[in-house]
């Protein structure tokens, strides 16, 4: 499905249960229009990964996700030969004879390194796809710099060379979304290839709207109070300020408990869905917690 | 588009404005910006803003500069250059020694013999307290430091590399080679894990009480940052400054001059706890300290609450592989870690070493090379 304008894409994302701000919608739209990868950076939990999922839904495309980690290598990112099957095939062939084929290679070799013994990992899968694809390269900052250099090559040519099979070029370019939590700066060359968009925490109105969209049936007042409370938490100096993902989880938990509004007691019981560090939970107790609850209730009442 | 040429002119000029403000805006980015503007509605200011920002900026810390330039460009307000309140002090300028290279003692020393400097002038130099060095001596010290700094702690990577004495069978190579022998594996190719340098994070106190050591230790930071990837350097007094980009210049004098300009609170008071908190929150949270060796260079004089030092040290020590504290005062045999900040920090320190002269930096290098995780127990 094509999207003719930013407005159209914004609407389509909304229909896919994702509420982008104008900047993110512009970034995704330009990424499609200019056929360039887009790099999304921002604090954890602001919805970088979700954006890719929603984009795939609006395009009717398959989402292929490559989760990066330290030590990620070609065998896990691009392709790998299926060794057990190859060995079985060799065993079977030993019963018969190995005959040279017309191209000089033995029949056995051309059989062994055929597509049926190839295990496709995300990058090859995305390049070698006939259907529309959104390729999500998640947390690229966690991969080694060597892998980043390799990725740069793939993202410039959209082709992959497998020595035994030859070069596989993309028949249609996948939409590419890279995300980074900024644990380190990425290489300039990679950044030059991509559009760059920084995602901040959403405004209070948008956060309430997101919660109501993602937690169907949540009482309006509860959504507003939860969003306002989380906003208050972000104003404290915490080890890990909660993102939208935490607000959604928390609203779900409160809703499941049958709550219609916040009070200090229930916040204390459920704080673990919002704050993930012991120090943070310690820092938000008793007086601070009551104050934040009161402020959130007041803010929600004036919405 | 009727006004096409005008837009090209605008964007090219805007690109120049950004370049002057310190952003790297090449022709490729300007082309992208023009293509992006073609794809959006020029009447909507926010779409124009995001189109330009997403094509011309690629780093979070450049967003503020971009916003200022964009405001100026659209509203025709004058661009306010980011200003520093203080002129860089000439502390490190003094390092610029006379150009007489032949006077350098370390020059003829063969590579790799850094710990075997037998001759007496170096011997004296090695034991001289940094606070008492002359300019010329400091220059010679710099060369010796470069060699010490190349010693880096290592960790095992998850990547494997071919190695005849490796511990894991390389099945891919095995199958390829077995084809030559009709499917029978004759060779047994092996792979082993690579050893790569561990991340190293240096936090250097540049407050007033450390003044006499700061320039020598900054030279050490420069040499270490130059030693390879994965080294990050910070300076702190009352607040934290990241020095890695400033130290990345090859020329030590130029690098040090840039550092002096970058550190706003040179020679001020010390807020170790607050600086550590800033480090933990801004850089630690992004994973910089995870698995890293963190080296803190400070005399431990905390002006504020030692309890904050303890709390932030605990956070740091949990994420880091090991924490090393270098205290120049420890070089004095009578020294006792009585300063409040130092006492609060010590329980979370894996190694506590002196750092007042070259010999102690050699010791530091040896400690870094052989460090094991201790506090994890």
Boltz contact constraints between the chains, C-beta under 6 A:
constraints:
  - contact:
      token1: [A, 22]
      token2: [B, 46]
      max_distance: 6.0
  - contact:
      token1: [A, 23]
      token2: [B, 50]
      max_distance: 6.0
  - contact:
      token1: [A, 26]
      token2: [B, 47]
      max_distance: 6.0
  - contact:
      token1: [A, 26]
      token2: [B, 50]
      max_distance: 6.0
  - contact:
      token1: [A, 27]
      token2: [B, 54]
      max_distance: 6.0
  - contact:
      token1: [A, 30]
      token2: [B, 36]
      max_distance: 6.0
  - contact:
      token1: [A, 33]
      token2: [B, 39]
      max_distance: 6.0
  - contact:
      token1: [A, 34]
      token2: [B, 35]
      max_distance: 6.0
  - contact:
      token1: [A, 71]
      token2: [B, 158]
      max_distance: 6.0
  - contact:
      token1: [A, 71]
      token2: [B, 159]
      max_distance: 6.0
  - contact:
      token1: [A, 73]
      token2: [B, 159]
      max_distance: 6.0
  - contact:
      token1: [A, 83]
      token2: [B, 171]
      max_distance: 6.0
  - contact:
      token1: [A, 86]
      token2: [B, 175]
      max_distance: 6.0
  - contact:
      token1: [A, 90]
      token2: [B, 183]
      max_distance: 6.0
  - contact:
      token1: [A, 94]
      token2: [B, 183]
      max_distance: 6.0
  - contact:
      token1: [A, 98]
      token2: [B, 182]
      max_distance: 6.0
  - contact:
      token1: [A, 109]
      token2: [B, 179]
      max_distance: 6.0
  - contact:
      token1: [A, 182]
      token2: [B, 286]
      max_distance: 6.0
  - contact:
      token1: [A, 183]
      token2: [B, 286]
      max_distance: 6.0
  - contact:
      token1: [A, 183]
      token2: [B, 287]
      max_distance: 6.0
  - contact:
      token1: [A, 191]
      token2: [B, 58]
      max_distance: 6.0
  - contact:
      token1: [A, 195]
      token2: [B, 54]
      max_distance: 6.0
  - contact:
      token1: [A, 196]
      token2: [B, 54]
      max_distance: 6.0
  - contact:
      token1: [A, 196]
      token2: [B, 57]
      max_distance: 6.0
  - contact:
      token1: [A, 196]
      token2: [B, 58]
      max_distance: 6.0
  - contact:
      token1: [A, 197]
      token2: [B, 54]
      max_distance: 6.0
  - contact:
      token1: [A, 198]
      token2: [B, 60]
      max_distance: 6.0
